């Protein structure tokens, strides 16, 4: 999952709107997205453990 985030960040930096934004703004957005993905994965894992037990 983190590989996907890194690949999308790189692609966005080279080709997309992120190329027009300053690097700190792009890095902050990438951090927020990564944190959201980690929180989502943790929530899903906890929900799966609760269903099976």
Secondary structure, 3 states (H helix, E strand, C coil): CHHHHHHHHHHHHHHCHHHCCCHHHHHHHHHHHHHHHHHHHHHHHHHHHHHHC
